[in-house]
Amino acid sequence: MNYTTNLSEKWRVTLEVTFTNDEFLAEYKRQLEDVKRSAKMDGFRPGKAPANLIEQRYKKNIEEETEEKLMQRALITAIKEKNL
């Protein structure tokens, strides 16, 4: 994860974050496993549906959660390191 901060005014800071593909995929797999544990699909016991079926049905939600978690982590890191 790389980030840059720009102080545009006394009270406004712009944070630009970039993630590597490996970082995104690692978090995506964590989110997929979280969804897999709680997802209920017809024909399968809760938590026992195959990952590829879970991914097909919930892909958009998993991607959104992945992005949110990565951005939260980057924001916390930037605040701590830059004393914002």
ABEGO torsion letter per residue (X at the ends): XBBBBBBABAABBBBBBBBBAAAAAAAAAAAAAAAAAABBBBGBBBGABBAAAAAAAAAAAAAAAAAAAAAAAAAAAAAAAAGX
